[in-house]
């Protein structure tokens, strides 16, 4: 569905009320551009909209099907950009992703939103408060959207960092807790996050450096600045993944040590039970010729041997830290 659309001239919103096709024709004749916002369009809805703009069929397919990696493609008279959005669900401690697709021409920009995590709320209002920036055309809108998306990357990275620090502290402080499941869950969320942000590096670099013929010179520094912010988010994600790998190694080592300690305890108790079991087994065989059975002090002697040997073993195991 179409969320909003308007014609912009000299950086200001026109109050001209007309169908999209008429606004496109007016922008081509009188200057300016039209900005259209669309959310979760069906195939029929988007095909009807694209008839006014004459989008490339492959771009239409991407816009309707969604689930695309971040990319930047050039078609005749049009630039097509895909951005992955991220949103941190604090209640579940997990990352949810969505998608923003942008169709940019000389006199238009069409923004399509899919899924959760859309950071576009307020972008249009903020830009309308800055006519000088908005007057730079559709790529100024694209920059504002990219900048907003990357700001959410930084925010999500910060939330993930809190989770990683929490599980790392648990690994190295609470020696009775096993954290492997938490670590694997966080690594999966980091992987989801990385898949959203890493592919955007190349498209953004192209916008910042390579597309001087279509991106206004005044916007190049802004795209370079957003590229720096994206690199920061990528570096944070890589660092967090390395921390989780180290924490996982430490946790698995702790589990191994704990298992060895448990085996020592089991072995110690088995050894303590072995001596009385062995002596009881020998004198419980009921052979006819067993001289010890006739001894007056045979029974207390055997009990004494059991007690002495068992006590000696217990002392030895306790001193060695096995019990």
URRAPE-V832036 format. One record per run of one state. SS is the DSSP state (helix for helix, strand for strand, loop for the rest). FROM is the first residue (numbers start at 1). LEN is the number of residues. Records with the same first field share a line. If there is no record, write none. Layout:
SS: FROM-LEN ; FROM-LEN
This chain:
loop: 1-1 ; 10-2 ; 15-5 ; 31-2 ; 40-3 ; 54-3 ; 66-5 ; 76-2 ; 90-4 ; 106-2 ; 116-7 ; 129-2 ; 135-3 ; 174-6 ; 198-2 ; 211-6 ; 283-8 ; 295-3 ; 321-3
strand: 2-8 ; 12-3 ; 33-7 ; 71-5 ; 78-12 ; 94-12 ; 108-8
helix: 20-11 ; 43-11 ; 57-9 ; 123-6 ; 131-4 ; 138-36 ; 180-18 ; 200-11 ; 217-66 ; 291-4 ; 298-23
